[in-house]
Amino acid sequence: MAHSNSAKKRVRQNIKRRAINRWRLRSMRIALKNFTDKVAHGSNDEATAACREAAKIVDRSAQKGVIHRNQAARRKSRMNARLKAKVTA
């Protein structure tokens, strides 16, 4: 267990930061699931809107350090590829 005051404060900060990071990751996964659902069962306009919303959340997660920026780029690229396949089909 932490003994110094600064170590105790770091423990408190880490608990808060972990909760925030888990919330951001969960909201990102929900947005990606929503996009996948719209691609499978929604119209082109709904899928485009869901893609735009999910891309914003993925970018914000990368900016905050929840995921790596290359992972964010890869997720967005795959989303755009799926969206393009749906729109052109």
C-alpha positions in Angstrom: 0.0 0.0 0.0 1.1 3.5 -0.7 2.7 5.4 2.3 3.5 8.9 1.1 0.8 11.4 0.4 1.9 11.8 -3.3 1.7 8.0 -3.8 -1.8 8.0 -2.2 -2.8 10.8 -4.6 -1.5 8.9 -7.6 -3.6 5.9 -6.6 -6.7 8.1 -6.4 -5.9 9.6 -9.8 -5.2 6.2 -11.4 -8.6 4.9 -10.2 -10.4 7.9 -11.7 -8.4 7.8 -15.0 -9.0 4.0 -15.4 -12.8 4.6 -15.0 -12.7 7.3 -17.6 -10.6 5.2 -20.0 -13.0 2.2 -19.6 -16.0 4.5 -20.3 -14.3 5.8 -23.5 -13.4 2.3 -24.7 -17.0 1.1 -24.0 -18.6 4.0 -25.8 -16.2 3.5 -28.8 -17.2 -0.2 -29.0 -20.9 0.7 -28.8 -20.5 3.2 -31.6 -18.7 0.6 -33.7 -21.5 -1.9 -33.1 -24.0 0.7 -34.0 -22.2 1.3 -37.3 -22.0 -2.4 -38.0 -25.7 -2.8 -37.4 -26.5 0.2 -39.7 -24.3 -1.3 -42.5 -26.1 -4.6 -42.2 -29.6 -3.5 -41.7 -29.9 0.3 -42.3 -30.1 2.6 -45.2 -27.0 4.3 -46.8 -27.7 7.6 -45.1 -28.0 5.9 -41.7 -24.8 4.0 -42.3 -23.0 7.2 -43.4 -24.1 9.0 -40.3 -23.1 6.2 -38.0 -19.7 6.0 -39.7 -19.2 9.7 -39.1 -20.2 9.5 -35.5 -18.0 6.4 -34.8 -15.0 8.0 -36.5 -15.3 11.0 -34.2 -15.4 8.7 -31.1 -12.5 6.7 -32.4 -10.4 9.8 -33.1 -11.2 11.1 -29.6 -10.2 7.8 -28.0 -6.8 7.9 -29.8 -6.3 11.6 -28.9 -6.9 10.7 -25.2 -4.5 7.8 -25.3 -7.1 5.0 -24.8 -6.1 3.4 -28.1 -3.0 3.9 -30.3 -3.3 6.3 -33.2 -2.5 3.6 -35.7 -5.3 1.4 -34.3 -7.7 4.4 -34.8 -6.5 4.8 -38.4 -7.0 1.1 -39.1 -10.5 1.1 -37.6 -11.6 4.1 -39.6 -10.1 2.7 -42.8 -12.0 -0.6 -42.3 -15.2 1.3 -41.5 -14.9 3.4 -44.7 -14.2 0.3 -46.8 -17.3 -1.4 -45.4 -19.4 1.8 -46.0 -18.1 2.1 -49.5 -18.9 -1.5 -50.3 -22.5 -0.9 -49.0 -23.0 2.3 -50.9 -21.7 0.9 -54.2 -23.5 -2.4 -53.9 
